[in-house]
């Protein structure tokens, strides 16, 4: 929710931020595990957050969601070997190559 749509971040440890799934995992194995966060974006209005998080993606989001899932799957092996930064970079570049993010020089 706090990451822009299509962005990926990986980290080890951190808080649970009210997330019951993370609370359950942490209660069983501790807090020192790798987390892959996939951005879904914020709906822009606080009152819409609950429905935004629990709803299906809009049909208009299908292309970037599928591209993100494909890039994550294609590069998941990097997570297994501890190459978190390379994983994040390759996912980003994969989405950028499909036209979902602007390049650093401002070109699409």
Buried (B, 14 or more C-beta within 10 A) or exposed (E): EEBEBBBBEBEEEEEBEEEEEBEEBBEEEEBEEEBBBBBBBBBEEEEEEEEBEEEEEEEEBEEBBEBBEBBBEEBEEBBEEEBBEEBBBBBBBBBBEBEBBEEEEEEE
